[in-house]
Structures are given as C-alpha cells and as structure tokens.
Amino acid sequence: MAQIPERFHDLFDVKTFGHFSTVMPDGTPQVTPVWVDYDEPANRVLVNTARGRRKERNVRRNPKVGMSMTDPSDPYRFLSVRGEVTDLTEEGADAHIDALAKRYMGADEYPNRDSEDGARVVIRIRPDAVSHS
C-alpha cells in the first residue's frame, strides 16, 4: 500500500476536483470529475456518489480505480493515485456529502439530494501507487 505524501494533504482541504477513473463492463475506462476527500488515519481516498450511478456500478463489479487531481492554485502540481476500492458504504454518506458541499459550495447541506433516486454512498479507495509533481 502506498501513502499520500503529507505535503499533498492540503489538496483535500480546498476545492480540488478529482478525475475518477473506473472500468466499464467492456473493459474501457470511464472518467468522471468528482469532489474528493481523504481519510488520513485510514489512508483512504474518498469519493461520494449516489447508489446506481455508473461509477458506483463499475466499482462494485471491478474495484480497480484511478484518481488524478491538480492543485487549483498551481496546475503543474498534481497527485495521481491508482488503487482498489476497499469499501462502498451508505454509513455516514449523507454527513460526508454535506461536509463536501460545505467545502466545495459553501452550503451547509448538499442541495441536490432531492433530485437523486439512490441513497448516497462513500467509495473508499486504498492507494496502491501514488505519483506526484
């Protein structure tokens, strides 16, 4: 298991958008821009989505994923993670999306919950390879 270097932890405290790559049923990549978070004690990158969305269905079938992100204030500073989804859970997912909405939108609650069909889920990613610049 690889570690996220401490000097890149700040990327998870600001409005850094990740590009989350999953594998489609036919083996081709699927990439989605996402809000991203980091559970430092567990060394897990977190993505929050609604159950039933393409990325959630893809990781249930194939847990191998990739994520890249660039520093919003310096596009030449980046972090890239390849790893495996170790957990996909609804537990804590509503509170997590609200915390992300606070960071990314300045809102106390995620405003789009009413337009979603599925429950929120947190995708927990174990970093197996990390690159950065």
N, C-alpha and C positions, 0 to 999 in steps of 0.2 A: 504494500500500500504506500502511495506517495503522500506527501504532506503539501498543503498550500503554504508557501513561504510567508512568514509573518509580515514581510514588507508589502505583501499584496492583500492583506486582510482589509485594508481601507477601502478596497473596491466594493466590498459588501456593505459598506456604511453609507454609500452615496447612490445616486440614480444610475447605476451601471447596468446596462442591458446585456443579457447573455444571449448567445445564439446556441440553442439547444438542439443537438442532432440525435435523432433516433433512427431505427431501421424499419423500413416499411416491410409488409409481408413479402414483397417481391425481391427484397434484399437491397433496394435503393435507399439512399439517405433521405431523411425528411428533416428540415431545419426550421425552427420557429424562434422568433425573438421572444424572450421571456424576462420577467423580473427574477432576480436571483438572490439567494441568501446563503449564509454559511453557518453551520453549527460547529464552532471551533472545538469544543471539548470532544465531540464525536468524530471530528474531521470528515464532515459530510457537506457536500454542496446541496442546496435545497431549491427545488422548483415547485411552485404551487399551480395546480390546474384543476379543471372540473372533470369529474369522472365521465368517461365516454369520449373525451376529446382524442384526436388522433395520437398525440404524444403519449397519453396515458394508455391507450390501447397498444401502442407499439412497445412500450417498456414492459407491459405485462407479458407480452409474447417473447420479447428479446431484451434483456436488461442491459445490454452493451450500449453505452451512450457517449457522446462528446459534448463539450461546452467550451465556448470561447467568449471572451469579453475584453473590451478595450476600455482603458481609463477615460472617462468622459472629459477630463481636462488635458489629456495627453494621448492622442490616438496611436502613438508609437509605443506606448506602454500597454502590454496585454498579458492576459493569463489564459492558458488553454488547459483543459482537463479532459482526459479520457478515463472512463471508469465503468462501474457497474451499479445499477440500481439495487440497493440492498433492502429497501422498504418502500412501500406505497401504502399510505395510511390516511384515513379520514380524521384520525385522532389529532386534535389541535390544528386542523387545517383552516377552520374558519378564523381562529385567532391569528394564525400566521398570515392569511391573506389580508386581514385588517392591518397588521403591522407593516406589511409590504405597501399597502395603499397609503399609509402614513408617510413612508419614505418616498415613494415614487409620485404620489399625487397630493400630499399634504392633507389627505382626508382621514377622518377618524375611523371610518368603516369603508370597506370595499363597496363601491356604488353599483356594480354590475351584477350582483348576486341574483337579483330578481329575473334577469334575462337568461339565466342558465338552467338547464334541465337537470344536470347531475350534481351530486354533492362535491364539495371541494376535497382535494387530496394533496398531500405533500409527497413529492418524489425525493427520496434521499439517495444521494449518489456518493459512492466510495471512490475517491480519486486513486486510480492505479498508475497514471502517468500524468505529470504536470510539466508544462513548458511555459516560459515567460520571457519577457524582454522589458 
